[in-house]
Amino acid sequence: MNAQILDGKRLAAEVRAQTREKAAAFTGRTGTAPGLATVLVGDDPASHVYVASKRKMAAAAGIADFHHHLPGPAPEREIAAVLDDLAADPRVSGILLQLPLPAGKDSASLIERIPAGKDVDGLTTTSAGLLSRAAPGLRPCTPSGVIALLDAAGIDLPGKHVAVVGRSQLVGAPLAQMLLHRNATVTVAHSRTADLAAVTREADIVVAAAGREGLITAKHVREGAVVVDVGIHRTPDGLAGDVQFDEVAARASWITPVPGGVGPMTIAMLLANTLQAAAGLG
């Protein structure tokens, strides 16, 4: 079997185009553009690249840019003050605190300073509670991107068995809840799961979000399964995911590449969340 590609790059471009049209309509209707505030602490090279990409795509979508860069040694009270100012600023629709923060910073307490209505990353306790109740709110971007990819390919979720490998609060845990709300049967596997391959081989859909390069191989996937790779790792040969792409693609029906799969969808859903927040729908 030759797997079809779940093309996140193409779908992300479509989502961004839709967001741009809606943002223009919102600006024309209200006289104010949706605004995204990014807060970057320190000089981690990867974080700089990610934030620059988010800002560039937000500007292209007609979203106003409110960026704050603080030095790594900045005390938490200074970061908290910036977040509080952004929370009170009516021009700012959404706030994104770029993670990870420098060592020694309490990211959890700082994230909690972001109002749920501006929590475009969907990471606050309030946002998590709204998700658990299937109540309206802003959802984490990467899980939203995974769902959008599956929907765009016409992959039905009701009744399907999905194995989510990884239980992080960024991806695995919220994705499992979102899949349950779509009537999938969900198994969450993790680093202490005994015989991971036995678990994932039973699944119709396997989502690899463990953060371990090449973890999912052909033995983990049954013939015809859908495989979504959330992992991204820098290697001497370029970017790689949590899935051994070539051997798994020979067994799967659909698969995401790395790069070009889930990654582009994360930023696209961030922009969609910003517009949703601006409209007061978060």
C-alpha positions, 0 to 999 in steps of 0.5 A, spaced: 500 500 500 502 506 498 499 511 503 496 518 501 499 524 503 495 529 508 498 535 506 498 540 511 502 545 507 496 546 502 491 546 507 494 551 512 494 555 506 487 555 505 486 556 512 490 562 512 486 565 506 480 564 509 482 567 516 485 573 511 478 574 508 474 574 515 479 578 518 478 583 513 471 583 514 472 584 521 476 590 520 471 593 515 466 592 520 469 594 527 474 599 524 479 595 528 484 589 526 484 583 530 491 583 534 496 578 536 501 579 542 507 574 542 511 574 548 518 571 547 523 571 553 530 569 552 534 568 546 533 561 544 534 560 536 528 555 535 523 560 539 526 566 535 524 562 528 517 560 531 515 567 533 518 570 527 514 565 522 508 566 527 508 574 526 509 574 519 503 570 517 499 574 522 501 580 518 499 577 512 493 575 514 491 582 516 492 581 524 495 586 528 502 585 531 504 586 538 510 583 540 514 583 546 521 580 547 524 580 554 531 578 556 532 571 559 534 574 566 528 578 566 524 576 573 517 573 573 514 579 575 516 583 569 514 578 564 507 578 569 506 585 568 507 585 560 502 579 560 497 583 565 498 589 560 496 585 554 490 582 558 487 589 559 489 592 552 483 592 548 487 592 541 490 585 543 485 579 541 490 574 543 496 573 547 501 567 546 507 566 551 512 562 547 514 556 550 519 553 553 521 559 557 528 559 560 530 555 565 527 557 572 521 560 570 514 558 572 511 557 565 504 555 568 503 560 573 505 565 567 500 562 562 494 563 568 495 570 567 492 570 560 485 571 560 481 565 557 478 569 552 485 571 549 488 564 550 489 563 543 494 557 545 488 554 549 493 552 555 490 555 561 486 551 566 480 555 564 481 553 557 482 546 559 476 546 563 472 548 557 475 543 553 473 537 558 466 540 558 465 540 550 464 548 552 465 553 547 472 556 548 479 556 544 482 550 543 490 548 543 493 549 536 496 543 534 490 538 536 486 543 532 490 542 526 490 534 527 483 534 527 482 539 521 487 535 517 483 528 518 476 532 516 479 535 510 481 528 507 474 525 509 477 521 514 471 519 519 472 519 526 465 517 529 466 509 531 474 509 529 479 507 534 485 512 535 491 511 539 494 517 541 501 516 543 503 522 548 500 525 553 502 532 554 498 538 555 500 541 549 498 535 544 496 528 547 491 530 552 487 535 549 487 531 542 484 525 546 479 529 549 477 533 542 477 526 539 472 523 544 468 529 543 468 527 535 465 520 538 472 516 536 474 511 541 481 513 544 487 510 547 492 514 550 499 511 550 505 514 553 512 512 555 510 507 561 505 503 556 507 496 556 508 493 549 506 499 545 506 496 538 500 491 541 496 498 542 497 501 536 496 496 531 489 495 534 488 502 532 484 505 525 488 512 526 495 513 530 497 519 532 505 520 534 506 525 539 511 522 544 517 527 542 521 521 540 524 521 533 523 514 529 519 511 535 513 509 530 515 503 525 512 499 521 511 494 526 506 499 530 501 500 524 496 495 521 495 495 514 491 501 512 491 505 518 492 513 518 498 515 521 499 522 523 506 525 525 506 530 530 513 530 532 519 534 529 526 533 530 532 536 527 537 531 525 544 532 520 539 529 515 534 535 516 527 534 519 524 528 522 518 526 526 516 521 531 514 516 525 519 512 520 516 515 514 518 510 509 517 504 512 510 506 515 508 509 509 508 502 505 503 500 510 498 506 511 493 509 507 494 516 509 500 519 513 503 526 514 510 528 512 515 531 516 516 537 514 509 539 511 504 535 515 502 538 522 507 543 523 504 548 518 497 547 521 499 549 528 500 556 525 494 556 521 490 554 527 493 560 531 491 565 526 484 562 526 484 562 534 486 569 534 480 571 529 475 567 533 478 571 540 477 578 536 470 576 535 468 574 542 467 567 540 473 564 545 
